[in-house]
Amino acid sequence: MQIDWYDRKNDPLIIIKRIQKERGITKKEAEKIVRKMVPDEGEFQSRVKKAVIEAYPEGYTVKIQQAQYSTGGIPDLMTVIKGHYFGFEVKRPYFHKKSKLQKKTIEQIRAAGGTADFISYADEALEMIEEYFKNGR
């Protein structure tokens, strides 16, 4: 069964149930199979970065590298457009985990006037940017 995980319309629970039924396995076993079908976060980060750069070439978009001495919780992608900061913490769809530190960092960015959120897909990032500028900011 070929599954296009880049399509937000796929409901993982339906796919998990289908695999479970087709193969006569437990839900946990089916989840394990589906989890392997979903690309890693790096794939989603690359797609988001590419889409934002294409849509806003005048902006500045970079992947934030985490290292031993980096500040934890910083969003994966940083974009600055017309002086406004956007932080995108990119997670694998369906099987993502948000850390307390990531949640706190996103709250702090918002409190400081920036825009930040958890996303999986490029269109979510573009919607965040469009929504910000649509509201007259």
N, C-alpha and C positions, 0 to 999 in steps of 0.2 A: 504494500500500500504506500503510495507516494503522498507525502503530506507537505504542503507549502506553509512552513512556519512563519513566513514573512507576511502572511495575510492575517490581519487582526480578526477576521471573521471566524477563524477556526476556534471552536470551543474544545479545550483540552479534555474536559470531562467526557464529552461525547466520543472523542477519539480513543480515550483510555477505555471506556466501556466497550467500544467496538472491538478493540484489540483483545480485551479480556474475554469477550464472547467468542470471537473468531478462534482464539488459541486455547480457550478453556483454562485460563490462568487466573491468578488472584489479581485484585486491583493493584496491589503493591508491585507485583511483577510487571503488570501492564504500564504502570507509571514509570518504572525503571526503563522500559523500552522506549517510551515516549520521551523521557528525559534525554536519552542518547540522540534522539532525532533533532533536538533543538540545538542550533549552533551556540558556541560560547559567546560571552559578552563582547569579546573583541570584534566579532563579526557585526554585531548590532551597533557597536560604537563607530565602526568604520562607515557603515551605511548612514548613520545620523550625521556624522561629520561631513561626509561628501554632500549630502542633501542640503545642509545648512550653508556650506561654502558655495554651492551652485546657486542657491536662492538668494544669498546675501554676500556677493563677492566683495562688497565694500566693507564688510565686517571683518572681524578677527576671530578665528576659531582654531582652537588647539586641543589636543588630547593631553590631559594632565597625567604625567607619569608619577606613580607612587613608588617610593623607595624607602629605605630604612629610616632616614631622617626627615621624611616628608610629614606634613601635618595630615593626620588621618581624617577621613570623612569628606574630603574635598571632592566635589562632583567630577566625574570622568572627563567631561568636555566643558570647556569654557568658551563662550562666545560674547563678544562685545560689538554691539551695533548701535551707531549713533550715541555712543557714550553710555549705553545701558548694558549691564552685566546679566548674562543668562548662564545658569549652571545646569547641566544635564547629567544626572546620575543614571547611567544606562544599565538596565537589568535585563537578564534573559526573561522573555515572556513566560508566564505560567509558573515557572520554577524559581523565581527570584526570592532573595531574602534581603530585607532592608535592615541595616544595623541601626542601633540606637544612635551611634555617633553620626551616621549619615543623615538620619532624621533631624537630629539636633542642628547639624551644619546647615541643612536646607532651611530650617526655621530661622537661623541666624542670618543667612543671606537675605531672606525675605524681610526680616526686621530691619536690615541695613538698607533696604530699598531695591535690592536686586530681585531677579526672577530665577527660581530654581525649583526643580521637581524631579521625581523618578519617572523615567520613560523607558520604552523598549524600541519604539519605532520612529523612523525619520519624520513621519507626518505628525507625530505628537510634538516634536521639537518645533516644527514649522508652525503648528497651531499655537503653541505658547508664544512664539515671537509675534505672529500675526495678531493674536489677541492683545498683547501688550501695546502694540502700535495702533491698533484699532480703537482702543480706549483713550486715544488722544494724548498719549504720553510721549 
